[in-house]
Amino acid sequence: MNTVRKCLLIGALAGAVAITALAARADVRVDAFGHTDSDGIDIVMHGDDVVIVARDDSEARITPAGDLSIRDQRVAVTAGQRQLLRQYSQGIVEIEHKGMEIGRQAVAMVGGMVGTLVTDLLTDDDGDKKLDADMNRKAEPLDQAATEICKDVKAQKLLQDEIAVEIPAFKPYAVIHKDTDEDCHTDHHED
C-alpha cells in the first residue's frame, strides 16, 4: 500500500474512531437485562433507590435498606424478605457500576486501538491477521468484564425470581427476563 493511501486510510479511521468515542461518551448504557426502549419496562437508579418500571408503567422502589414500595405504597416485609431486597438493591448497583466502568474502559481503549491500527497499517508486516490479533488482545479486558456482568445478571435474575415467590406483589416487577445462557455472551474469534 502506498504512503498516500495509508495516510488517507489512517485519517479516515481516526475520524471514525473519534466520532465513535464521542458518541460512546455521550451515552454509555449497558442493557444487560434484555429490555428494549419500546417494551415499557426498566430498572433505573433514583438516588440510592432501585426503581423498577413494569409493563403497565407502575413502579416498585427498593431502598438500600431493603424497604419496598409498590405504586407509592409501602409494602410490609419480613426480615428474610428485607434481606433479599437488600441483596437485590446491592446487585443492581454493582451491575450499574460495572457497566459504567466498561463504558469508560471502552472509550479509553479506543486511543490505544488507533495507535495499534496505525502501527499495523504502516508496518504491513503480517497483514490482517496481525491487526486482528492485536485488536482482539486489546479488547480482551472488556470481553472479560462483559462476561462478569453476564454472570451477575444471571445471579440477579435468580434473586429476583426468589423475591417474586416470597412477595407475590413483586411479580410484575420481576422484569429481568433475559436467558443469560443464550443471550448474554461474548464472541471469541479464533483463527
C-alpha positions, 0 to 999 in steps of 0.5 A: 500500500502506498504512503498516500493511501495509508495516510488517507486510510489512517485519517479516515479511521481516526475520524471514525474512531473519534466520532465513535468515542464521542458518541460512546461518551455521550451515552454509555448504557449497558442493557444487560437485562434484555429490555428494549426502549419500546417494551415499557419496562426498566430498572433505573437508579433514583438516588440510592433507590432501585426503581423498577418500571413494569409493563403497565408503567407502575413502579416498585422502589427498593431502598438500600435498606431493603424497604419496598414500595409498590405504586407509592405504597409501602409494602410490609416485609419480613426480615428474610424478605428485607434481606433479599431486597437488600441483596437485590438493591446491592446487585443492581448497583454493582451491575450499574457500576460495572457497566459504567466502568466498561463504558469508560474502559471502552472509550479509553481503549479506543486511543490505544486501538488507533495507535495499534491500527496505525502501527499495523497499517504502516508496518504491513508486516503480517497483514490482517491477521496481525491487526486482528490479533492485536485488536482482539488482545486489546479488547480482551479486558472488556470481553472479560468484564462483559462476561462478569456482568453476564454472570451477575445478571444471571445471579440477579435474575435468580434473586429476583425470581426468589423475591417474586415467590416470597412477595407475590406483589413483586411479580410484575416487577420481576422484569429481568427476563433475559436467558443469560445462557443464550443471550448474554455472551461474548464472541471469541474469534479464533483463527 
